[in-house]
Amino acid sequence: MLNLASDLNIATNKFNVVATSGNTTIAGTLGVTGVTTLTGNLVANANTTLGDASTDTLTVNATSTFNAPVTLASSQNLTVGGDLTVTGNLTINGTTTTVSSTTLTVTDKNIDLANVATPTNTTADGAGLTIKGATDKTWNWVNATSAWTSSEHIAAAAGKNLLLNGSTSGTTTIS
């Protein structure tokens, strides 16, 4: 046991312990093997690597604040077991985005589909909605016909009309 009444400085201030507070600073690399318990705040002011991405798991069991970007290696996944709230913009870069939810609520009145850098009628071709059933039920833009195309019948509710050619009222029979 080392018992000191004043500050401890080793190797020209590379390892310092302040006697009055117990605050410790280490200049250089600190390697820890085994279980480590930190009680209180952990402040990391530079690039920090926690664990070996190929073998280790990082579990955070408390509210955590990151004041700088956090990056996961491209081969790693992030799993959130509770609610996730994003207060800024959310950007997802990938080829597939899957939302497994019973209800999807979007406040915006418009959803952009086929949103590419240089949109054309060709890039819009085939865009639309697909509802899964025994067979797919689709509502798509077809560039070759310059029209919205439905794979299914369209039925208007009682008292509602299908308005064509700019009409604002009336009934039209289509056979």
Beta strands, then each sheet from edge to edge (+ up, - down):
strand 1: 8-10
strand 2: 15-17
strand 3: 24-26
strand 4: 128-131
strand 5: 137-142
strand 6: 147-150
sheet 1: 1+ 2- 3+
sheet 2: 4+ 5- 6+
end
